[in-house]
């Protein structure tokens, strides 16, 4: 079976290079495998349907819906206003506010693209109006957007948890410290560049100004508190938290801020269904292909070979970092996750690497990939918003990769950065 599956995988990769949609190629590869091995073909649609019957996976469309509602309900501009009041008086103040707003919005959207396309639109416009060049505004917005999928909630972590059978609550908690480290590292870079370039800053608003900004954004700022507090206290699961957050966002938009128009709901629902459909098609067909891989025993064979070849857990993690950073340059993050999780996680298990740590390393690598050319989807979004070419965007992002890579190395070399909080709260 290994030889048969190896030839099928070779054909599958060739199909990908020819531009065949990923979910189509995975489904076809699964069917070819069962036909070639004499297994009843009906098993493939059964595995596909079984993958969709997942309670944790229900969080994906709910988080997507919540982010879309917040972008349309006047919530993002209040968050950015509060962030500007807090740190706008520092040198390069709007860059710092950009990062802080992304940290706050990360506790709501769980998506780098939602962050860049939502609060990022306000951030880039405000920075351009204050005299920042378009490249700097777009680059810091793209870099800070990668915090979104690391601080809970996180759509990529939901997908990773479902695919790798790892606690989604544990992954959410593990992302808090690395997410804050990413924000701190980016703000340190801003401080250096702001002094070098003499970037502008806002006057200090005073205590009353801070209170006014907080009062305007109070109920929006309570969203991550409710989400995180509810999960930590055991009031609801991560999946249920997505439903709670969606209802809360709708209440804010309709009754508190009154900036959400019900006529927008059909459009938002359609966008959510479209995005969810793409995600589910990939997850479902990947589940079928993963079952075929498991049956062919390729992961069980490759894992021990990697362990024997590498021999050291740290060297393995460094090799995984290099692989995922390269893959992230050429492949969309979700697709890369679904392809590589069945291959790499068995080897990580054999090395004794904590599955929570490995999950964070995996996700952070691929989130950095969203801002690396030539397939960095966040780069496309921010370059379009800023009105600059993709080539200019690709050059501008380079310095901002350094602090993110520093955090990646930190969580690779020191596991407690990702494992301490889940062990403290969940006992694992």
C-alpha positions in Angstrom: 0.0 0.0 0.0 2.9 2.4 0.7 4.1 2.2 -2.9 0.6 2.7 -4.3 0.0 5.7 -2.0 3.4 7.2 -2.9 2.5 7.2 -6.6 -0.9 8.6 -5.9 0.7 11.4 -3.8 3.1 12.2 -6.6 0.2 12.5 -9.0 -1.6 14.6 -6.4 1.2 17.1 -6.1 1.5 17.3 -9.9 -2.2 18.1 -10.0 -1.7 20.9 -7.5 1.1 22.4 -9.6 -1.3 22.4 -12.6 -3.8 24.4 -10.7 -6.4 21.8 -9.8 -8.4 23.0 -6.7 -7.0 21.5 -3.5 -10.2 19.9 -2.3 -10.8 18.3 -5.7 -7.3 16.9 -5.9 -7.6 15.5 -2.4 -11.0 13.9 -3.1 -9.8 12.4 -6.4 -6.6 11.0 -4.7 -8.7 9.3 -2.1 -10.9 7.7 -4.7 -7.9 6.5 -6.7 -6.4 4.9 -3.6 -9.5 2.9 -2.7 -10.0 1.8 -6.3 -6.3 0.8 -6.5 -6.4 -1.2 -3.3 -9.8 -2.8 -3.9 -11.6 -1.1 -1.0 -15.3 -0.3 -1.4 -15.4 3.3 -3.0 -18.4 4.2 -0.8 -16.0 4.6 2.1 -14.7 7.9 0.7 -18.0 9.8 0.9 -18.6 8.2 4.3 -15.3 9.6 5.6 -16.0 13.0 4.1 -19.4 13.2 5.8 -18.0 11.9 9.0 -15.5 14.8 9.1 -18.2 17.3 8.9 -20.0 15.8 11.8 -17.7 17.5 14.3 -18.8 19.6 17.2 -15.5 21.5 17.6 -15.5 22.3 13.8 -18.8 24.2 14.4 -16.7 27.0 15.9 -15.3 27.8 12.5 -18.4 29.3 10.8 -19.4 31.0 14.1 -16.1 32.8 14.5 -16.2 33.8 10.8 -19.8 35.2 11.3 -18.8 37.1 14.4 -15.8 38.8 12.7 -18.0 39.8 9.8 -20.7 41.3 12.1 -18.0 43.2 14.1 -16.6 44.7 10.9 -20.0 46.0 10.0 -21.2 47.0 13.4 -19.0 50.0 14.3 -16.9 48.0 16.7 -13.5 48.1 15.0 -13.3 52.0 14.9 -14.0 52.1 18.6 -11.2 49.6 19.3 -8.7 51.6 17.2 -9.8 54.9 18.9 -9.1 53.3 22.4 -5.8 51.9 21.2 -4.7 55.4 19.9 -5.6 57.0 23.2 -3.6 54.5 25.1 -0.3 54.5 23.1 -0.7 57.2 20.4 1.4 59.6 22.4 4.5 57.4 22.0 6.9 58.2 19.2 5.4 56.4 16.1 2.1 56.4 18.0 -0.2 55.1 15.3 2.1 52.2 14.7 1.9 51.3 18.4 -1.9 51.8 18.2 -2.1 49.6 15.2 -0.4 46.7 17.1 -2.5 47.2 20.3 -5.7 47.3 18.2 -4.7 44.0 16.6 -4.1 42.4 20.0 -7.6 43.5 21.1 -9.3 42.5 17.8 -7.4 39.2 17.9 -9.6 38.3 20.9 -12.6 38.6 18.7 -11.9 37.6 15.1 -9.4 34.7 15.2 -8.3 35.4 11.6 -5.4 37.4 10.2 -7.3 38.2 7.0 -10.3 39.5 9.1 -7.9 41.6 11.2 -6.2 43.1 8.1 -9.4 43.7 6.2 -11.4 44.9 9.2 -9.5 47.1 11.7 -6.7 47.3 9.2 -8.7 49.5 6.8 -9.1 52.1 9.6 -5.5 51.8 10.6 -4.0 52.3 7.2 -6.3 55.3 6.5 -5.5 57.0 9.8 -1.8 56.5 9.3 -1.9 57.8 5.8 -3.9 60.9 6.9 -1.2 61.6 9.5 1.7 61.5 7.0 2.9 57.9 7.3 4.0 56.5 3.9 1.8 53.9 2.5 4.5 51.1 2.7 5.0 51.6 6.4 1.3 51.7 7.1 0.6 48.6 5.1 3.6 46.6 6.5 2.9 47.2 10.2 -0.8 46.4 9.6 0.1 43.1 7.8 2.6 42.2 10.5 0.3 42.9 13.4 -2.5 41.0 11.7 -0.6 37.8 12.3 -1.4 38.1 16.0 -5.1 37.5 15.3 -4.8 33.7 14.8 -2.4 33.3 17.8 -4.4 35.0 20.6 -7.7 33.1 21.3 -10.1 32.6 19.6 -8.3 31.3 16.6 -9.7 29.7 13.4 -6.4 28.0 12.4 -6.2 26.5 15.9 -9.7 25.1 15.6 -8.7 23.4 12.4 -5.4 22.2 13.8 -7.1 20.8 16.9 -9.7 19.0 14.9 -7.2 17.6 12.4 -4.5 16.6 15.0 -6.9 15.6 17.8 -5.4 18.1 20.2 -7.4 20.1 22.8 -8.7 23.3 21.2 -9.0 24.9 24.7 -5.4 24.0 25.4 -4.3 25.5 22.1 -6.3 28.7 22.8 -4.6 29.1 26.2 -1.2 28.3 24.8 -1.5 31.2 22.3 -1.9 34.0 24.9 1.8 34.4 25.9 3.2 34.0 22.3 0.6 36.5 21.0 1.6 39.1 23.6 5.3 38.4 22.9 4.6 39.1 19.2 2.9 42.4 20.1 5.9 43.3 22.4 8.5 42.4 19.8 6.7 44.4 17.1 6.4 47.4 19.4 10.1 47.2 20.1 10.7 47.3 16.4 8.4 50.3 16.1 10.3 52.1 18.8 13.6 51.6 17.0 12.3 52.7 13.6 10.3 55.6 15.0 13.4 57.1 16.6 15.5 56.5 13.5 12.9 58.1 11.2 11.4 60.7 13.6 7.9 59.4 13.2 5.1 61.6 14.6 3.1 61.1 17.8 -0.2 62.3 19.3 -0.4 64.6 22.3 -1.1 62.7 25.5 -4.9 62.8 25.9 -4.8 62.9 29.7 -6.7 60.7 32.2 -10.1 62.1 31.1 -9.3 61.5 27.5 -8.4 57.9 28.2 -11.6 57.4 30.2 -13.7 58.9 27.3 -12.0 56.5 24.8 -12.5 53.6 27.1 -16.2 54.5 27.7 -16.8 54.7 24.0 -15.2 51.2 23.4 -16.2 49.5 26.8 -18.7 47.0 25.5 -16.5 46.1 22.5 -13.5 45.6 24.8 -15.6 43.2 26.9 -15.8 40.7 24.0 -12.4 39.0 24.6 -13.0 39.2 28.4 -16.3 37.3 28.1 -14.8 34.8 25.6 -11.6 34.1 27.5 -13.2 34.3 31.0 -16.0 32.0 30.0 -13.7 29.3 28.6 -11.3 29.5 31.6 -14.1 29.4 34.1 -15.6 26.3 32.3 -18.9 28.1 31.6 -18.7 27.2 27.9 -16.5 25.3 25.5 -14.5 27.0 22.7 -17.2 26.0 20.3 -20.0 27.4 22.5 -17.9 30.5 23.0 -18.1 31.1 19.3 -21.9 31.1 19.5 -21.9 33.4 22.6 -19.5 35.8 20.9 -21.6 35.9 17.7 -24.8 36.7 19.6 -22.9 39.3 21.7 -21.6 41.0 18.5 -25.1 41.2 17.1 -26.4 42.7 20.3 -23.7 45.3 20.3 -24.3 46.3 16.7 -28.1 46.4 16.9 -28.9 47.7 20.4 -25.8 49.2 22.0 -23.9 51.0 19.2 -26.9 50.9 16.8 -24.5 51.0 13.8 -25.4 47.6 12.4 -28.1 47.6 9.7 -30.2 44.4 9.5 -30.3 44.9 5.8 -26.6 43.9 5.9 -27.3 40.6 7.4 -28.1 38.7 4.2 -24.8 39.9 2.7 -22.8 39.0 5.8 -24.5 35.6 6.0 -23.6 34.9 2.3 -20.0 35.9 2.9 -19.9 33.6 6.0 -21.4 30.7 4.1 -18.9 31.2 1.2 -15.9 31.3 3.5 -17.2 28.4 5.6 -17.9 26.3 2.5 -14.3 26.6 1.3 -13.0 25.7 4.8 -15.3 22.7 5.2 -14.6 21.4 1.7 -10.9 21.4 2.5 -11.3 19.8 5.9 -13.7 17.1 4.8 -11.6 16.0 1.8 -8.4 16.2 3.8 -10.0 13.9 6.3 -10.7 11.3 3.6 -7.1 11.6 2.3 -5.7 11.4 5.9 -7.6 8.2 6.4 -6.1 6.8 3.2 -2.6 7.9 4.3 -3.2 6.2 7.7 -4.4 3.0 6.0 -1.3 3.0 3.8 0.9 3.4 6.9 2.9 6.2 5.3 2.8 8.5 8.5 3.6 5.4 10.7 6.6 4.6 8.4 7.8 8.2 7.8 7.7 9.1 11.5 10.2 6.5 12.7 12.4 7.3 9.7 12.5 11.0 10.7 13.2 10.1 14.3 16.1 7.9 13.2 17.5 10.4 10.8 17.2 13.5 13.0 17.6 12.0 16.4 17.1 15.1 18.5 13.7 16.8 19.2 15.2 20.4 19.0 16.8 19.6 15.6 13.4 18.2 14.5 11.6 21.4 15.5 14.1 23.6 13.7 13.8 21.5 10.6 10.0 21.8 10.9 10.3 25.6 11.2 12.4 25.7 8.1 10.0 23.5 6.2 6.9 25.4 7.2 8.4 28.8 6.5 9.3 27.7 3.0 5.9 26.0 2.5 4.2 29.1 3.8 5.8 31.2 1.0 4.1 29.1 -1.7 0.9 27.6 -0.1 -2.1 29.0 1.7 -1.9 28.3 5.4 -5.0 26.1 5.8 -4.0 23.9 2.8 -0.5 23.5 4.2 -2.0 22.5 7.6 -4.3 19.8 6.2 -1.5 18.4 4.0 1.3 18.3 6.6 -0.4 17.6 9.9 -0.9 13.8 9.2 2.8 13.6 8.2 4.5 15.7 10.9 2.5 15.1 14.1 3.3 11.4 14.4 7.0 12.2 14.3 6.5 14.9 16.9 4.7 12.4 19.1 7.6 10.0 18.8 10.0 12.7 19.8 7.9 13.3 22.9 7.2 16.9 21.9 4.2 18.4 23.8 1.3 18.5 21.2 0.3 21.9 22.5 3.8 23.4 21.9 4.0 21.7 18.5 0.6 23.0 17.5 1.6 26.6 18.3 4.9 26.2 16.5 3.0 24.8 13.5 0.3 27.6 13.4 2.8 30.5 14.0 5.0 29.3 11.2 2.1 29.3 8.8 0.8 32.7 10.0 4.2 34.2 9.2 3.7 32.6 5.8 0.6 34.8 5.3 2.9 37.8 5.1 5.7 36.3 3.0 5.6 36.5 -0.8 4.7 35.1 -3.3 1.4 33.7 -1.9 1.0 35.8 1.3 -2.7 36.4 1.4 -2.5 39.1 4.0 0.0 41.0 1.8 -2.5 41.0 -1.0 -5.2 42.4 1.3 -3.1 45.1 2.8 -1.4 46.2 -0.4 -4.9 46.5 -2.0 -6.2 48.6 1.0 -3.0 50.8 0.9 -3.1 51.2 -2.9 0.5 50.0 -3.4 2.0 47.3 -5.6 2.5 43.8 -4.3 6.2 44.2 -5.0 6.4 47.3 -2.9 4.5 45.5 -0.2 6.8 42.5 -0.3 9.9 44.8 0.2 8.3 46.8 3.0 7.4 43.7 5.1 10.9 42.3 5.4 12.0 44.2 8.6 8.8 43.3 10.3 9.4 39.6 9.8 12.4 39.7 12.2 10.5 40.2 15.5 8.0 37.5 14.5 10.8 35.1 13.8 12.4 35.9 17.1 9.1 34.9 18.9 9.0 31.7 16.8 12.5 30.8 17.9 11.6 31.6 21.6 8.6 29.2 21.6 10.7 26.6 19.8 13.5 26.6 22.3 11.5 27.2 25.5 8.3 25.1 25.7 6.9 26.7 28.9 6.0 29.8 26.8 3.3 27.7 25.3 2.7 24.9 27.9 2.7 26.8 31.2 -0.8 28.5 30.9 -2.7 25.3 29.7 -1.1 23.3 32.5 -1.9 26.0 35.1 -5.6 26.3 34.1 -6.5 23.0 32.5 -3.9 20.8 34.3 -2.4 19.5 31.1 
